[in-house]
Amino acid sequence: TTQLVDPITLQVISGALKTIAEEMGHVLYR
């Protein structure tokens, strides 16, 4: 079975999502 997403990609995606969530939070507070 071939994995579609490797651990490194998961870390990059999770990091990007966290950054986007933080930016959206700042926008919502203003």
LUMFIKOL-765957 format. One line per field, with one value per atom (N, C-alpha, C, O): residue number from 1; residue in one letter; x, y, z. Coordinates in Angstrom, 2 decimals, m for minus. Example, Ala and Ser with C-alpha at 12.3 -4.5 7.8 and 13.67 -1.06 7.14 Angstrom:
BEGIN
pos 1 / 1 / 1 / 1 / 2 / 2 / 2 / 2
code A / A / A / A / S / S / S / S
x 13.19 / 12.30 / 13.20 / 14.24 / 12.85 / 13.67 / 12.90 / 13.41
y m5.69 / m4.50 / m3.30 / m3.32 / m2.25 / m1.06 / 0.03 / 1.14
z 7.80 / 7.80 / 7.80 / 8.46 / 7.08 / 7.14 / 7.87 / 8.04
***
This chain:
BEGIN
pos 1 / 1 / 1 / 1 / 2 / 2 / 2 / 2 / 3 / 3 / 3 / 3 / 4 / 4 / 4 / 4 / 5 / 5 / 5 / 5 / 6 / 6 / 6 / 6 / 7 / 7 / 7 / 7 / 8 / 8 / 8 / 8 / 9 / 9 / 9 / 9 / 10 / 10 / 10 / 10 / 11 / 11 / 11 / 11 / 12 / 12 / 12 / 12 / 13 / 13 / 13 / 13 / 14 / 14 / 14 / 14 / 15 / 15 / 15 / 15 / 16 / 16 / 16 / 16 / 17 / 17 / 17 / 17 / 18 / 18 / 18 / 18 / 19 / 19 / 19 / 19 / 20 / 20 / 20 / 20 / 21 / 21 / 21 / 21 / 22 / 22 / 22 / 22 / 23 / 23 / 23 / 23 / 24 / 24 / 24 / 24 / 25 / 25 / 25 / 25 / 26 / 26 / 26 / 26 / 27 / 27 / 27 / 27 / 28 / 28 / 28 / 28 / 29 / 29 / 29 / 29 / 30 / 30 / 30 / 30
code T / T / T / T / T / T / T / T / Q / Q / Q / Q / L / L / L / L / V / V / V / V / D / D / D / D / P / P / P / P / I / I / I / I / T / T / T / T / L / L / L / L / Q / Q / Q / Q / V / V / V / V / I / I / I / I / S / S / S / S / G / G / G / G / A / A / A / A / L / L / L / L / K / K / K / K / T / T / T / T / I / I / I / I / A / A / A / A / E / E / E / E / E / E / E / E / M / M / M / M / G / G / G / G / H / H / H / H / V / V / V / V / L / L / L / L / Y / Y / Y / Y / R / R / R / R
x 0.85 / 0.00 / 0.88 / 1.81 / 0.59 / 1.36 / 0.65 / m0.55 / 1.40 / 0.80 / 0.70 / 1.68 / m0.48 / m0.65 / 0.03 / 0.55 / 0.02 / 0.62 / 1.68 / 1.42 / 2.89 / 3.96 / 4.01 / 3.46 / 4.65 / 4.69 / 5.19 / 4.67 / 6.18 / 6.71 / 5.63 / 5.47 / 4.91 / 3.84 / 2.77 / 2.22 / 2.48 / 1.47 / 1.93 / 1.12 / 3.22 / 3.72 / 3.60 / 3.21 / 3.92 / 3.85 / 2.40 / 2.13 / 1.48 / 0.07 / m0.47 / m1.16 / m0.15 / m0.64 / m0.07 / m0.77 / 1.19 / 1.81 / 1.14 / 0.90 / 0.84 / 0.20 / m1.21 / m1.62 / m1.93 / m3.29 / m3.25 / m4.11 / m2.25 / m2.15 / m1.90 / m2.48 / m1.02 / m0.72 / m1.96 / m2.25 / m2.69 / m3.90 / m4.93 / m5.59 / m5.06 / m6.03 / m5.66 / m6.54 / m4.37 / m3.95 / m4.22 / m4.70 / m3.92 / m4.16 / m5.65 / m6.05 / m6.49 / m7.94 / m8.40 / m9.30 / m7.81 / m8.17 / m7.87 / m8.67 / m6.70 / m6.35 / m7.33 / m7.73 / m7.72 / m8.65 / m10.01 / m10.65 / m10.45 / m11.77 / m11.78 / m12.80 / m10.65 / m10.64 / m10.68 / m11.14 / m10.19 / m10.15 / m11.48 / m11.61
y m1.21 / 0.00 / 1.25 / 1.36 / 2.17 / 3.41 / 4.50 / 4.72 / 5.18 / 6.26 / 7.52 / 7.94 / 8.11 / 9.32 / 10.52 / 11.40 / 10.54 / 11.66 / 11.14 / 10.27 / 11.67 / 11.22 / 12.14 / 13.24 / 11.70 / 12.48 / 13.90 / 14.82 / 14.10 / 15.46 / 16.36 / 17.50 / 15.85 / 16.66 / 16.97 / 18.07 / 15.99 / 16.22 / 17.35 / 18.19 / 17.37 / 18.42 / 19.78 / 20.76 / 19.82 / 21.10 / 21.59 / 22.77 / 20.67 / 21.05 / 21.50 / 22.52 / 20.75 / 21.11 / 22.47 / 23.28 / 22.72 / 24.00 / 25.14 / 26.20 / 24.91 / 25.95 / 26.22 / 27.37 / 25.15 / 25.33 / 26.10 / 26.95 / 25.81 / 26.51 / 27.99 / 28.85 / 28.30 / 29.69 / 30.40 / 31.53 / 29.74 / 30.34 / 30.57 / 31.61 / 29.60 / 29.74 / 30.93 / 31.69 / 31.09 / 32.22 / 33.54 / 34.49 / 33.61 / 34.85 / 35.16 / 36.32 / 34.15 / 34.38 / 34.84 / 35.68 / 34.32 / 34.73 / 36.21 / 36.93 / 36.65 / 38.06 / 38.94 / 40.00 / 38.48 / 39.27 / 39.35 / 40.40 / 38.23 / 38.22 / 39.13 / 39.75 / 39.21 / 40.02 / 41.51 / 42.32 / 41.88 / 43.31 / 43.80 / 44.98
z 0.00 / 0.00 / 0.00 / 0.80 / m0.88 / m0.95 / m0.16 / m0.32 / 0.68 / 1.48 / 0.62 / 0.01 / 0.60 / m0.20 / 0.46 / m0.22 / 1.79 / 2.51 / 3.46 / 4.30 / 3.33 / 4.23 / 5.45 / 5.42 / 6.53 / 7.79 / 7.58 / 8.21 / 6.72 / 6.53 / 5.94 / 6.37 / 4.96 / 4.37 / 5.41 / 5.44 / 6.27 / 7.31 / 8.23 / 8.62 / 8.58 / 9.46 / 8.79 / 9.42 / 7.49 / 6.77 / 6.71 / 6.93 / 6.40 / 6.30 / 7.65 / 7.75 / 8.70 / 10.04 / 10.45 / 11.06 / 10.13 / 10.46 / 9.72 / 10.28 / 8.44 / 7.64 / 8.17 / 8.28 / 8.51 / 9.04 / 10.35 / 10.60 / 11.18 / 12.47 / 12.23 / 12.90 / 11.26 / 10.96 / 10.43 / 10.82 / 9.53 / 8.97 / 10.08 / 10.11 / 10.98 / 12.07 / 12.95 / 13.36 / 13.24 / 14.09 / 13.38 / 14.00 / 12.07 / 11.34 / 11.31 / 11.49 / 11.08 / 11.07 / 12.44 / 12.54 / 13.50 / 14.85 / 15.06 / 15.64 / 14.57 / 14.72 / 13.95 / 14.43 / 12.76 / 11.95 / 12.63 / 12.62 / 13.23 / 13.88 / 15.10 / 15.40 / 15.82 / 17.04 / 16.70 / 17.51 / 15.51 / 15.19 / 14.66 / 14.34
***
